[in-house]
Amino acid sequence: MNDTTPAMILLRDILERFPQADPESEFYNEEIDGCDAVNYLSKIIPEIRTLLDADPIPTPDNSALEVLRAAWFFIEDVTDDDTNLENVDTIEIAGCTDADGIVDVINETDAEFFSTYTHRQGEGVECICDFNSKAQAVEFAKALAIRGGISVIGNLCAIE
């Protein structure tokens, strides 16, 4: 099999980025940061979709594409049990800045990154993940909202 095909390059990149999931790695079974995984997946999913939608699928790359297909189905079907949605009444998206470890919620135009928060009545908000872009934060929040039947709102930013 050609190791320089786009599918093989993506598969190798996944293994290098997340050795915690590779049984051959010394880091196998260590915790994977969910936010890092979401940010990484948001970058490579368009590449995976392009490969999977190719017509016809290049013959020498079929086995790598089958692995990517399996990964894609896992990504689409996985439920994130790490995010506790019990008593969450709203999911918020906010633009943020970080100055010496102090995170401030600001308007979206001046934001350095975007955070997704869960809100519980009487308890306030809890940041569950930071993202490089507003689109990533909104996509993640909407997926959680669907899972829990919860609304998504913007805190100083518009949610389309």
N, C-alpha and C positions, 0 to 999 in steps of 0.2 A: 504494500500500500504506500502511496506517495505521502511522505510526511510533510510536504509543503502545501498541501491543499488547504483552502480556507477553513474547512471543517476541522482538519487535524490541528491547525494552528489555534483555532478557538478552543478545542478540547485541551490542548497542552496549556493554554493560558489559564483556563479554569483550574486545572490541577495545580499550577504554580501559584495562583492567587489564593486558593483555599486548600492547602495541604492537610488541613484538619479533617477533610472528608476523604482523603486518599489512604486506603489501607496500607499502601507501601511507604507512607511517610512517617517519620518519627513524631510528627505532630498530630497523627491520627487521633480522632475523638476529642481533641481539645475544642473549646468553645469557639464558634464562629460568630463574629459580631454581625448581627442582623442588618444594621444600617450599612455596613461596608458591603454586605452581600447585595442589598437592594440597589445601592449606588452602582455597583459593578454590573449587576444584571441589567439595569436600565441602559447601560452603555452598550452591552453586547447583544441584547435581544433584537435590535434591528438587524444586526448581522446574521443572527440565527434565523430570523424570519426570512431574510433574503435568500439564504441557502436552502431553507426548507421549501420555499415557494418556487425555486428554480425549476424550469421546465425545458428540457428534460433534466433530471438530476444526473450529474456527471458520474458515469459508471465507476471509475477508479475510487471515487469518494463515497460510495454507497454505505460502507460499514461505519465510517465516521459520521455520516449524515444520520444513520439510524440511531447512533448514540446521542447525537444532538436532538433528534426527534424525541427520544426518551427523556432527555433533560428538559426539553420544552414542555412535554406533558406534565412532568413533575412540577415545573415552575407554575404552570396554569392551575394545577389541581391541589397544590400544597396549601395547607392551612397553617397559619402562624400561631401555634399554641402558646408562644412565649409572651404574646401581648394579651394581657388580661383585660377583657372588656366588661367585666362584671361591674354593674352600677355606673358605667360610662353613659352620660346623656348626650355628649357632643364631642366631636373631634375637631380640633382647631389647627389651622395652618397659620404660621406667622413668619414674616421676614425677620432675620436676626443679624446682629453683629456680635463679635466677641472681642473685647478689649481686656487683655491680661486675665483671661479666665472668667470675666464677668459678661454674661450673655444679656443683651438688651433686645427687646422686641421693638422693631422700627417699621416704618413704611416700606412697602415692597421695592420701591425704586432704589433705595439706598442699602438694601439688604446684601450681606455677604453670603448668606446661606438661608435656607428655609427649614423650619422645624415643624414636626407634627406632634400635637399634644392631645392627650385624652383629658376630658373634663368630667369630674364627678361632683354632683351637687353637694355643697358643704365642705368639700375637700380641696377644691381648686383644680389646677392643671398639673399634668406630669408630662415632661418631654419624653417621647418614646423613640424618636429618630430624627437625625439631621440629614439634610439633602443638599446637593450642590445647586439644584434648581427648584423653582416653584412647581414646575410641571411634575417633577419626580415626587415632591411632597404631596401634591394633590392626588396623583395617581395612587400612591400608597394609602392616603387617608380614605379615598373613595373605596378602595378594596376592603379596608377595615370596616368602613361604614356599612357596606353591603353585608358583610359577615355578621355584624351586630345589629343591623337595622337602625343605625345611628345617623344623625345629620352631620354634615361637614360645614364649618363656617370659617371665614377668614378673620384674622385678628390684624387689622391694619392692612389687609390685602384682599383683593377681589378673588372670589372663587368662581370660575366660569362654569 
